[in-house]
């Protein structure tokens, strides 16, 4: 049974990096992997119930056993925290697990690569968009290891039925940071007869499911939620704190938005609330037709399972190559490199100690804020929850016939 270890800095809120890693962990577990999931900042309420073969725990330096790992996935510079332990475990058996590093932002400091470990040890480096790839090149990461993994959606979203209505009746706003013009526009839409639901920090914070998505005709959002909606054949209005291009209604607009991870930074165009409301009402039908056409013509696009299998095949091909083995042997015995990664671990530990204190303070503030907002907003039809919020994990092992991708997995 293959064994994966996933490490991240934070798993304490329903935000992008948490859900990306959770979905990868769920898919691996469903394919028969044993999964260990570690976070420096961990909210226990988001952990799944105890399931054999799937472990979630707070990360403590020196306590992770890499001797049985076939695959290690690192977010948020975690490779700098575990690289010496990883090298020692591999040196003992002369076999190092495949190492995959991920970067989900072109500008957030924690998404930048560390100074030493990743450049020398990572087998493949995933980015969420071409924009992030360009940023990683500027940090010195080589093109031959960079791959775009564009926040793909699980296959459960592809089975969305029924089709959205011809006229916009129900809109889902998914945002942790809606700007003022969006909240005002939502009020106007509700007055025009469009039923609006809100998922996010100021609404109901829970994972978006296919069942919830198909209750709506369209989604107003940015980032990872866009891929969910497109795979489900739902119209997408791409707009949030950075502004945005608006409705995705043709290939040229969508390709440009995707280059920037559907963040709204492709245009940074802001609207007034009146203009936003009018655009939502007038542009829905074209965006609906485009989303359904995308779903029919490009069923492979934004497929989580296809993306992971492709990465696993590539890692498997390179894992036992003589060049890779020699690279890890040299790194394991390089005294100067050992000094460098110890320095990197010290630096990242200092940041994380500060972040741990900030997290505790932020958690208390968030709890107070959500309690204050416990009343239903006039444009929201879902009760805000209390904090903390239980994470919904989908831990179902697959029973399908093992395919070539599985057999090629490390």
MIKEZA-446312 format. One record per residue: z, x, y of N, C-alpha, C in turn; residue in three letters. Coordinates in steps of 0.001 Angstrom, whole numbers, plus 500000, padded with zeros to 6 digits. Example, Ala and Ser with C-alpha at 12.3 -4.5 7.8 and 13.67 -1.06 7.14 Angstrom:
# residues 2
507800513190494310507800512300495500507800513200496700ALA507080512850497750507140513670498940507870512900500030SER
***
This chain:
# residues 410
500000500857498798500000500000500000500000500891501250UNK498988500757502125498956501606503337500107501279504273UNK500486502273505074501688502178505901501329502545507342UNK501671501677508277501372501906509702502658501942510516UNK502702502844511498503805502928512453503220502720513839UNK503726501717514571503253501402515913504382501646516893UNK504073502327518004505104502677518979504639502324520382UNK505551501733521159505247501363522538506504501504523380UNK506336501567524673507490501697525556508257500396525681UNK507542499265525732508223498012526051507721496853525205UNK508680496060524775508369494828524067509452493825524429UNK509380493367525686510451492504526186509939491326526995UNK508616491153527048508053490009527745506666489736527169UNK506162488542527390504842488189526875503797488627527889UNK503424489886527800502424490458528699501379491191527864UNK500395491786528560499222492315527883499477493293526767UNK500189494402527059500349495440526036501155494936524852UNK502169494095525115502974493561524024502114492745523053UNK501265491884523605500482490996522744499367491763522041UNK498752492726522720497722493539522071498281494212520826UNK499434494858520965500013495565519832500518494590518771UNK501076493459519206501548492469518236500402491954517376UNK499246491708517973498110491183517205497559492218516231UNK497551493480516638497123494530515708498108494617514544UNK499415494571514858500438494630513808500307493448512857UNK500092492266513394499940491074512558498733491202511634UNK497618491690512176496410491812511357496626492827510238UNK497215493972510555497474494978509527498381494411508434UNK499425493718508836500342493131507864499619492102506998UNK498769491299507625498019490298506882497052490897505885UNK496618492139506148495704492830505247496431493639504171UNK497763493511504139498510494173503073499196495461503464UNK499181495804504743499855497021505194501363496770505311UNK502134497828505103503524497852505541503527498292507004UNK504266497572507844504224497817509291505625498112509818UNK505745499202510572506951499505511341506570499496512816UNK507314498745513600506989498509515005508200498923515833UNK508027499920516735509135500451517522508845500315519020UNK509889499982519777509772499912521234511015500522521867UNK510817501246522960511946501819523688512764500705524338UNK512077499793525011512722498646525654512404497423524810UNK513339496993524023513110495926523054514020494750523335UNK513428493569523454514186492332523556514258491718522160UNK515439491647521604515604491177520222515094489754520041UNK515091488959521103514635487569520972513151487484520639UNK512401488556520897510973488547520640510629489064519242UNK511639489474518478511382490011517147511173488875516150UNK510319489101515145510138488076514113511352488008513207UNK511458486895512485512491486820511463512228487907510420UNK513272488312509724513131489408508770512086489068507702UNK511090489925507593510026489747506606509850491078505882UNK509816491039504566509608492271503804508274492902504180UNK508320494194504481507092494901504821506749494892506290UNK507584494251507131507318494216508570508649494429509284UNK508772495571509953510035495928510605509815496133512088UNK510677495540512906510670495762514352512025496331514737UNK512039497449515476513307498094515809513195498824517142UNK514342499047517771514394499852518990514111501304518634UNK513296501944519452512960503344519195514099504257519619UNK514457505146518711515416506209519002514781507531518586UNK514737508545519469514109509825519127514670510420517850UNK513781510899517001514190511582515788514525510692514608UNK514391509360514765514794508459513683513607507837512943UNK512390508059513412511221507476512760510718508425511678UNK510542507897510476510068508700509348508546508577509249UNK507847509686509496506386509670509449505841510182508114UNK506711510517507184506251511135505946505418510183505084UNK505629508859505231504880507889504443503768507208505237UNK503622507558506495502662506858507361501229507294507073UNK500343506310507017498912506574506938498261506470508315UNK498877505687509189498323505437510514499464505348511517UNK499311506033512651500265505949513754499503505511514999UNK499989504452515659499360503940516881500366504071518016UNK499947504691519122500846504947520253500296504354521547UNK501121503616522243500866503196523609501853503903524530UNK501549503900525820502500504307526858503071505711526651UNK502184506656526314502592508059526188503646508295525108UNK503751507379524155504740507552523099504424508742522196UNK503160509171522176502813510340521363503590511569521827UNK503924511622523117504730512730523619506161512702523121UNK506639511513522750508004511382522247508116511749520771UNK507024511585520017507134511717518562506266512844517990UNK505562513578518825504571514528518320505184515632517457UNK506366516151517832506956517220517023507398516692515656UNK507983515491515633508361514880514351507125514621513496UNK506033514196514146504785513937513437504225515218512826UNK504249516293513593503751517574513092504601518082511930UNK505910517966512051506792518458510988506597517674509694UNK506440516353509810506239515529508613504929515891507927UNK503888516138508708502603516502508125502602517897507549UNK503321518782508208503362520169507734504025520266506355UNK504994519395506112505695519420504831504781519033503668UNK503805518174503943502910517712502870501474518176503050UNK501204518871504151499848519299504508498901518101504615UNK499434516980505091498634515767505287499205514998506463UNK498429514871507534498900514222508747498302512823508859UNK499107511828509224498568510470509369497535510408510487UNK496617509449510364495664509224511444496421508820512703UNK496035509399513836496734509142515098495790508469516084UNK496174507266516498495377506452517410496187506211518678UNK495630506589519831496292506350521122495522505271521884UNK496252504452522636495634503345523365496027503381524834UNK495070502964525694495308502884527131494738501561527643UNK495584500779528304495209499416528683495130499215530186UNK495090500289530943494961500170532397494357501446532952UNK493560501284534003492941502437534647493841503056535709UNK494943502381536048495731502879537186497243502854536984UNK497762502138535991499213502118535800499682503491535316UNK500725504066535932501147505433535567501482505597534087UNK502087504599533471502486504723532076501290504647531124UNK500149504176531615498950504105530777498127505389530826UNK498518506318531675497835507610531720498251508443530503UNK497405509364530045497809510228528935498857511236529398UNK499716511640528469500660512696528786499934514023528957UNK500631515081529385499951516337529737499484517183528556UNK500079517028527368499767517970526281499413517307524947UNK500261516442524452500188516007523054498913515240522724UNK498578514260523524497440513400523188496128514173523158UNK495929515048524144494673515805524217494430516602522947UNK495484517086522329495308517962521185495417517239519838UNK496174516147519787496495515546518496495768514239518193UNK495400513468519207494826512145518942493494512254518207UNK493327511441517163492044511381516453491053510513517211UNK491500509332517642490686508455518468491551507910519595UNK490897507602520716491597507096521896490903505810522319UNK491639504700522310491071503406522651491397503030524090UNK490413502474524768490618501912526100490211500443526070UNK490720499670527018490418498239527006489162497880527783UNK488547498860528457487354498556529245486657499855529647UNK485388499781530046484722500973530573485415501535531807UNK486003500668532639486739501145533809487869502080533389UNK488617501701532366489709502537531881489176503806531232UNK488030503713530554487420504903529950487108505943531009UNK486538505519532128486230506442533219487509507126533715UNK488587506349533850489857506925534299490383507955533305UNK490233507676532010490715508626530996489891509912531006UNK488588509792531276487767511006531397488280511884532537UNK488688511250533613489178512011534760490474512746534438UNK491206512271533433492408512978532978492070514074531975UNK490798514223531627490394515305530747490204514921529294UNK490295513641528945490068513230527564488566513230527269UNK488212513700526076486794513914525763486115512632525289UNK484820512511525646484038511340525284483942511121523784UNK483927512192523004483703512030521564484869511343520861UNK486006511208521545487142510505520948487442509166521611UNK486801508872522732487056507636523480486235506485522917UNK486885505345522707486231504137522239486748502953523050UNK485862502014523383486294500792524058486690499763523006UNK487908499269523119488438498201522254488805497058523200UNK487868496127523458487953495264524645488861494045524494UNK490125494268524143491082493166524011490540492014523171UNK490016492278521974489391491213521200490402490165520735UNK489871488985520371490715487851520002490752487660518492UNK491880487211517949491972486947516509490998485857516073UNK490657485861514788489648484942514270490082483492514343UNK491381483217514432491845481834514513491283481111515735UNK490955481859516795490419481229518004488964480803517832UNK488267481362516833486857481030516643486665479653516047UNK487711479082515484487595477777514824487973476627515744UNK487925476863517045488362475842518003487472474605517954UNK488069473457517777487388472159517820488354471147518429UNK487886470104519061486469469793519320485930470573520514UNK484654470363520803484037471019521958484647470474523250UNK484662471271524306485203470791525589484359469649526140UNK484979468792526922484275467629527471483244468057528508UNK482273467191528729481211467492529693481759467545531119UNK482755466719531411483396466724532726484782467332532586UNK485172468136533560486470468806533501487604467783533581UNK488386467731532504489529466820532456490856467564532388UNK490884468677531622492134469407531451491894470892531656UNK492670471476532532492559472900532869493860473593532518UNK493743474776531909494914475592531592494933476811532498UNK495995476955533266496207478146534087497112479095533324UNK496626480301533058497415481317532356497569482502533296UNK498793482727533773499022483810534727500500484131534804UNK500800485413534913502163485849535211502356486108536701UNK501282485989537474501349486341538891500318485561539706UNK500353484210539691499335483440540420499496483596541932UNK498405483866542651498493483942544110498666482555544721UNK499042482536545977499357481266546645498175480309546655UNK496939480844546854495796479940546916495534479255545578UNK495915479896544486495745479269543170496724478111543006UNK497987478323543344498969477246543198498616476061544091UNK498090476332545289497682475238546169496462474507545609UNK495504475268545083494309474652544504494652473797543295UNK495624474232542507496044473468541340496612472122541759UNK497364472096542839497886470833543354496748469893543746UNK495726470451544376494576469634544773493836469087543549UNK493701469914542530493018469463541320493777468321540659UNK495093468445540611495901467378540016495703466073540769UNK495602466167542083495367464967542895493977464398542683UNK493036465245542195491663464797541922491501464252540505UNK492586464215539763492525463646538431492385464649537306UNK492394465945537625492329466975536586493753467307536153UNK494019467171534860495342467488534341495452469003534157UNK496527469555534695496691471008534700497968471392533967UNK497851472398533105499018472985532447499100474449532835UNK500313474996532803500543476366533282501301477147532228UNK500772478301531878501420479217530960501646480517531709UNK502907480979531796503178482225532502504625482317532912UNK504971483362533647506358483616534009506993482458534771UNK506215481782535604506780480704536400506537479341535770UNK505926479352534595505721478111533865506377478231532518UNK505602478013531454506154478144530115505673479459529513UNK506602480379529256506223481692528747506262481670527231UNK505082481515526634504933481615525191503512482063524904UNK503279482482523683501949482981523351500936481857523347UNK499748482192523816498651481240523784498159481109522352UNK498056479885521881497594479620520522496262478882520557UNK495492478943519464494252478156519417494504476673519613UNK495624476179519078495934474759519191496139474346520646UNK496821475191521408497019474885522829495711474995523590UNK494919476000523258493669476219523983492704475045523822UNK492599474510522618491622473446522388492049472117523004UNK493280472041523477493696470847524213493098470815525613UNK492465471917526022491951472048527379490452472322527364UNK489808471979528465488360472189528596488037473567529146UNK488940474114529944488660475374530634489963476104530905UNK489818477395531234490973478249531498490758478994532805UNK491767479000533645491786479790534875492722480964534623UNK492168482188534599492971483321534157492258484631534457UNK492872485740534075492224487050534061492663487777532789UNK492052488934532535492518489822531469492283489303530073UNK493236489558529200493085489325527774492815487867527423UNK493335486936528196493137485515527897491664485132527946UNK490864485856528712489436485557528806488773485634527441UNK489094486662526665488478486810525347488894485690524402UNK490144485250524497490570484103523694489686482889523996UNK489535482613525286488794481418525695487331481499525284UNK486709482651525479485293482782525141485078482676523632UNK485976483233522860485814483114521414486005481666520955UNK486759480896521722486982479485521407485939478571522052UNK484993479149522806483971478328523451484476477538524638UNK485477478079525334486035477404526518485544478086527790UNK485253477270528798484816477803530092485933478625530722UNK485543479703531414486532480600532008486262480763533501UNK487310480503534273487320480810535700488139482076535871UNK487477483181536222488130484486536298488627484710537731UNK489922484480537937490484484594539288492010484681539172UNK492597485606539963494059485738539967494464486591541160UNK495431487482540952496019488226542068495043489180542749UNK493976489607542066492970490481542681491778489687543232UNK491856488363543210490662487564543469489849487504542187UNK488521487493542321487707487496541118486340486896541321UNK485532486973540276484140486514540358484014485006540231UNK485065484326539799484978482874539618484515482522538221UNK483761481452538097483302481001536786482392482040536132UNK482606482280534853481672483089534069480569482152533590UNK479406482238534262478347481276533948477003481927533654UNK476925483266533725475710483948533268476071485351532789UNK475142485965532064475418487233531400475685488356532390UNK474979488367533510475149489449534481476553489429535079UNK477020488255535445478369488134535996479407488524534952UNK479213488069533710480184488368532673480242489855532342UNK479080490507532258479063491931531924479778492761532985UNK479569492402534239480253493133535313481758492880535267UNK482146491629535026483576491314534930484213492034533745UNK483485492114532631484018492778531441484211494271531688UNK483352494889532481483477496321532771484849496621533372UNK485368495641534136486688495782534760487767495015533986UNK487522494764532697488502494085531847488832492686532350UNK487855492009532938488036490629533421489270490518534322UNK489508491545535119490717491612535940490550490970537310UNK489307490703537722489044490249539079488703491383540017UNK488887492635539548488595493778540403487089494035540523UNK486286493317539752484836493483539861484330493044541220UNK484967492045541821484519491579543139485642491605544170UNK486883491419543697488052491295544591487823490245545672UNK487022489269545373486705488222546346487803487169546337UNK488445486961547455489490485946547583488915484697548226UNK489467483544547851489043482264548403490228481547549033UNK489921480592549882490956479676550336491229478679549218UNK492336477984549298492667476996548271491599475902548198UNK491108475449549371490070474409549394488804474883548690UNK488371476109549009487155476651548406487325476845546907UNK488503477261546509488768477484545086488733476168544318UNK489348475145544877489344473828544235487921473299544088UNK487132473409545145485743472921545100484933473694544059UNK485124475009544023484383475828543068484735475460541622UNK486007475209541380486429474824540033485764473522539606UNK485732472554540503485146471253540170483622471329540043UNK482969472031540951481502472051540978480889472961539921UNK481590474035539542480985475031538655481333474903537195UNK482144473899536860482630473808535485481513473603534467UNK480585472705534718479600472347533697478739473546533297UNK478295474339534268477484475523533955478299476539533167UNK479567476695533524480428477641532804480698477147531380UNK480836475840531207481023475268529860479817475560528987UNK478626475318529498477408475556528721477264477035528363UNK477616477909529303477513479349529048478499479778527961UNK479732479254528014480739479626527021480320479179525621UNK479774477981525503479325477492524199478137478303523686UNK477247478705524599476105479532524207476570480910523747UNK477542481476524459478106482767524053478708482677522662UNK479435481620522404480086481446521110479056481330519986UNK477940480644520273476910480445519247476028481674519048UNK475655482319520152474682483420520074475316484773519761UNK476586484946520104477237486249519907478578486079519187UNK478547485559517944479808485307517236480600486579516940UNK479941487754516968480637489009516669481385489559517881UNK481082489063519050481671489616520267483146489217520369UNK483968490151520735485406489942520935486122489567519640UNK485673490075518499486323489812517216487353490891516927UNK488616490513516899489691491472516639489518492129515279UNK489258491326514253489192491866512897488047492862512745UNK486889492572513368485754493494513285486059494797514013UNK486714494697515179487042495897515947488010496813515215UNK489046496223514603490017497052513888489384497691512663UNK488604496924511919487974497484510717487050498653511061UNK486331498532512153485439499610512571486237500879512881UNK487346500716513600488193501860513938488792502479512674UNK489251501650511747489855502171510519488840502938509672UNK487606502454509627486574503183508880486330504551509491UNK486273504601510816486025505878511488487189506845511278UNK488418506330511364489585507173511120489608507678509686UNK489234506820508753489208507225507346488195508336507100UNK487040508236507751485996509248507570486447510626508066UNK487243510625509142487616511919509723488954512447509206UNK489770511572508601491147511973508285491210513187507370UNK490398513219506327490478514300505348489446515405505566UNK488840515425506760487861516471507032488555517820507188UNK487916518896506735488530520234506870488832520602508321UNK487955520204509248488175520538510658489451519892511179UNK489684518631510789490887517946511260492140518587510661UNK492109518864509385493264519499508737493587520832509395UNK492540521615509688492750522913510343493330522716511747UNK492848521685512451493351521421513810494845521125513784UNK495281520304512837496693519952512772497546521120512263UNK497008521907511348497763523081510896498030524036512052UNK496969524295512828497119525206513969498111524648514986UNK497995523341515278498913522735516241500348522786515736UNK500542522554514438501888522538513870502568523900513958UNK501770524980513895502328526339513862502219527069515202UNK501681526372516209501479526981517523502785526933518315UNK503407528094518504504703528161519176504609527669520616UNK503553528063521337503398527643522726503201526130522829UNK502414525566521900502210524119521910503519523390521623UNK504330523933520744505640523346520475506487523303521743UNK506427524353522527507172524361523798506637523291524741UNK505310523153524778504702522166525663505107520742525294UNK505071520414524011505383519031523635506881518742523759UNK507721519772523663509142519552523936509355519239525418UNK508619519952526271508680519666527700508187518247527978UNK507075517867527353506547516509527548507553515457527101UNK508215515704525977509228514757525496510380514634526483UNK510790515756527059511876515723528041511476514915529276UNK510267515155529757509801514447530951509687512947530713UNK509087512584529589508933511156529309510274510492529016UNK511210511227528434512545510674528188513251510358529499UNK513089511231530498513701510989531803513163509711532419UNK511850509522532318511261508297532871511795507070532127UNK511880507174530808512283506016530024513767505691530205UNK514585506682530459515986506405530779516080505589532059UNK515256505961533038515216505201534292514686503788534033UNK513644503685533205513042502383532923514011501465532186UNK514846502046531309515813501236530560516811500571531508UNK517263501340532510518185500783533507517479499698534319UNK516228499973534722515463498996535506515209497725534704UNK514961497880533404514709496725532549515922495802532503UNK517109496381532338518321495562532274518504494774533567UNK518244495431534705518377494762535991517313493677536147UNK516062493997535737514975493030535852515222491815534973UNK515731492040533765516002490934532849517006489961533459UNK518054490484534098519039489616534730518422488830535879UNK517578489513536669516933488832537789515975487748537307UNK515229488050536216514292487074535673515022485839535176UNK516147486047534521516929484921534022517379484025535169UNK517851484652536251518285483865537404517113483108538025UNK515950483773538098514767483150538699514303481948537893UNK514275482079536572513813480982535737514785479809535756UNK516064480101535821517035479011535931516847478251537239UNK516555479005538305516342478376539608515101477506539599UNK514094477907538807512835477168538765512797476141537641UNK513942475787537111513982474933535925513401473538536176UNK513359473123537444512729471843537733511212471973537532UNK510560470889537252509119470884537033508416470961538381UNK507544471959538542506757472043539763505828470840539850UNK505456470436541029504652469217541178503259469377540602UNK502818470611540370501486470814539796501553471334538366UNK502731471306537754502904471814536392503455470704535507UNK502893470578534331503277469485533448504074469970532245UNK504606471191532320505386471734531213506708472301531756UNK507779471985531086509088472461531532509186473981531425UNK509611474669532491509886476098532359511024476320531367UNK510948477394530584511974477647529569513129478455530129UNK514144478625529321515199479564529674514845480935529120UNK515500481959529598515239483334529171516434483800528348UNK516254484546527277515001485082526761514244484063525908UNK513031484390525569512130483478524881511719484070523549UNK511837483296522502511508483770521160510014484036521040UNK509684485217520537508291485577520290507806484864519035UNK506613484296519085506037483655517906505132484647517202UNK505536485113516035504735486063515261504005485310514157UNK502806485727513894502003485121512835501947486097511663UNK502966486065510835503066487041509755502658486386508436UNK501396486247508245500848485677507019499948486709506355UNK500294487105505137499439488042504422498165487330503988UNK497036488031504080495763487463503649495648487550502133UNK494914486607501568494726486596500120493261486743499742UNK492387486992500731490975487134500429490726488396499594UNK489539488457499021489140489625498245489144490861499137UNK489683491950498615489706493205499376488278493666499610UNK487932493963500852486577494354501180486476495859501392UNK485269496318501704485061497767501836485835498343502996UNK486042497530504062486797498033505207488233498323504811UNK488815497445503988490191497654503549490275498905502674UNK489325499053501754489392500202500870489160501513501604UNK488510501420502767488253502633503548489389502950504508UNK490377502028504604491469502241505551492302503436505131UNK492855504159506095493660505341505758494943504953505036UNK
***
